[in-house]
Amino acid sequence: MSREELTKIILPEEKIPKFWYNVQADMPNLPAPGLNPKTKKPLTPNDLTPIFPMSLIEQEVSTERFIEIPEKVREIYKQWRPSPLFRAHRLEKALDTPCRIYYKYEGVSPVGSHKLNSAVPQAYFNKEAGIKRLTTETGAGQWGTALSLACKMFDLACTVYMVRISFKQKPYRRVFMETYGAECLPSPSDRTEIGRKVLLEHPDTPGTLGIAISEAIEDAVQRDDTNYALGSVLNHVSLHQSIIGQEVKLQMEMVDDYPDVVIGCCGGGSNLAGIAFPFLPDKLQGKNVRLVAVEPAACPSLTKGTFAYDYCDVAGLTPLLKMYTLGSHFTPAGIHAGGLRYHGVSTLVSQLYHDGLLEAKAVKQKGVFEAAILFAQTEGIIPAPESSHAIRTAIDEAFRRQRRRKKQKYCLQS
Amino acid sequence: MSREELTKIILPEEKIPKFWYNVQADMPNLPAPGLNPKTKKPLTPNDLTPIFPMSLIEQEVSTERFIEIPEKVREIYKQWRPSPLFRAHRLEKALDTPCRIYYKYEGVSPVGSHKLNSAVPQAYFNKEAGIKRLTTETGAGQWGTALSLACKMFDLACTVYMVRISFKQKPYRRVFMETYGAECLPSPSDRTEIGRKVLLEHPDTPGTLGIAISEAIEDAVQRDDTNYALGSVLNHVSLHQSIIGQEVKLQMEMVDDYPDVVIGCCGGGSNLAGIAFPFLPDKLQGKNVRLVAVEPAACPSLTKGTFAYDYCDVAGLTPLLKMYTLGSHFTPAGIHAGGLRYHGVSTLVSQLYHDGLLEAKAVKQKGVFEAAILFAQTEGIIPAPESSHAIRTAIDEAFRRQRRRKKQKYCLQS
């Protein structure tokens, strides 16, 4: 069937990638090494063993191009993978654009987001290492939900520190996590020293991912049977999410097409990395493909931040990473895209942006929601506030190209 | 791949059925005719033209075995069809059962339920007939959401009367419908005469589907450009939902399996009809397959109702249908399975139950929720309260068979 007729492009199950793609194998400049928060010297694996299993630490620094996905993880992936790539025919018609717009739909996962792609291997590798319990942070709740389910699958206990503003905005999310057997606390909480300190100084704080990360790490380091899991920012998370973009490339091949622009929303960077990184080798080989990160104007880490060493959390418990950052004490407004309220960005995304291989745009909430409603009314799927940032930008690009009367293809991530 | 290895059974897109299956072609006894609510004489097509287009009225009484799905409807179906059939390996393991349990997952539709299968053709046929606006009722909100989206697809206005208890329990559902451009009112409302009357007599009523139907019909008959749409009970709705069971049969063939028991939750009957009716011809030809309807103990239409002529609504605006009913003034407790809070059952389901071709069970809310949590923690998908009735029964059947040490296969609908 031709690409003009197809709405849903489904990869045959046997073509689900068996390897994750590691962008570090292809980057012209690797990110600067993380620094030990106390000594300020380059990290050693031993600095990370109190909170991560060695297998994930190895993935963090690996420069192998392809890393095999364990059999057990692949078995679980099959419940929702391969995820569909949709051609947005009805949106295109509403925009009256000659551009071809595609979107990769990770909403078919049982938790409704892409986060399970990394939660499952993280739970798996921790289980293999003999760990009994994981702690984590969550913004909008997507990551916390995914890790709750992944922990249940591997019989691990799970505690989630959820940014307070999202905890209040989305009461059902707590129930979601509890249904999977996890514990979910609003952050800052009185469970940790850092939580109590923040509450004392700023009793009305909406919370931040930086605070929630501090709480989850403080909790994890105190127990030998407990590790910490991060849902974005780190290299191994981008690695796991690479399955998305690898599938997209195969799906676009099936309809004999290739994107001019690949767009993803960007908080910590895992969603963007997932769809965009597998296109980098083509770009480096001269293919004319743009990779675009979209962030909220209320939290413009890439477009307004500085490229410097900073902590991932508010208490300075994490390594210092060289990244675009608004400062680890930055508290963004309580916008609805809770998953994008993060002061920093993955070092991989940051380095690629710094090297001019990736673009960034900041968009405002009102325009994002208008785009979301148009998308819902045409494509039928109500997109998350986070994904809607990518949709807004795809629409803007289509309008811009139309003025230039040029056909373009967009691929965005929801 | 063998059925022991497969988790997700995906039908090739070209095998999506092109025809709906009409169970009326095969029933040993057709349901008694509907009666005009005023004259009490058998309905004529003209009795229904004030609220339905002729094409749907024809489907209502047709005894053709297969009715072609219009091209435009099939195009839209392809966004979420074929839906996956899952083998519940992890649930089976938790139950330590030798039984094979499969579930058909309609949650991949953009509105998250099977209701869109009928909403799309209903909107399509009304649009073809020149109608500009549809009114409807909704319990838990699934049908109202589906019709809101379907109306948006065909550029029809849409007003949804939502049972008050569900309107209160699920505030996000209203926003869901409004996002698709529909209007959603709590029922009883002050928009209609019947709504005002009920509010005056019972200001604290939780509402019922029977009241909401009366309001939607009263609204529809007053405007020439407006028709009414019903999300269950009627024959044409069961017809449209037959695509589910037809797909299931093809999917089970793909793994060389066949169910001993087919289970669906039952309110008005559309969910059950969708999965179960396509198995009836096999049963009539001697195949040993049980069809099981599961209803809430709080609203036991089949198991405790009487088989008699009754109204579909509280005000007596609808035709009288011969069905199992608790009486059109029955107000069930405000259980969470809002989609199953209906006093009657489809005449087709009722007749098949009466003729011993279909079984019925009533289950209590607490056991249903326990089953839902076990399902969520094993299969990862958090099921709707309605679908959880089928899950409870599948688990009970597996336990029962285990005591008899017999392998069985179950197919249930979520």
Contacts between the chains, C-beta under 8 A, distances in Angstrom:
chain1	res1	chain2	res2	distance
A	7	B	75	7.3
A	7	B	78	5.3
A	7	B	79	5.8
A	8	B	13	7.4
A	8	B	78	6.0
A	8	B	79	6.3
A	10	B	10	7.3
A	10	B	13	6.9
A	13	B	8	7.5
A	13	B	10	7.0
A	75	B	7	7.3
A	78	B	7	5.3
A	78	B	8	6.0
A	79	B	7	5.8
A	79	B	8	6.2
A	79	B	86	7.3
A	79	B	380	6.6
A	86	B	79	7.3
A	90	B	153	7.7
A	108	B	108	5.8
A	110	B	379	7.4
A	110	B	380	3.6
A	110	B	381	4.6
A	110	B	382	7.8
A	111	B	380	7.3
A	149	B	380	5.3
A	152	B	377	5.2
A	153	B	90	7.7
A	153	B	380	7.4
A	172	B	172	7.8
A	176	B	382	6.8
A	179	B	373	6.0
A	179	B	376	5.0
A	179	B	377	7.5
A	179	B	382	5.8
A	180	B	376	6.4
A	180	B	377	6.1
A	181	B	377	6.0
A	373	B	179	6.0
A	376	B	179	5.1
A	376	B	180	6.5
A	377	B	152	5.2
A	377	B	179	7.5
A	377	B	180	6.1
A	377	B	181	6.0
A	379	B	110	7.4
A	380	B	79	6.6
A	380	B	110	3.6
A	380	B	111	7.3
A	380	B	149	5.4
A	380	B	153	7.5
A	381	B	110	4.6
A	382	B	110	7.7
A	382	B	176	6.8
A	382	B	179	5.8
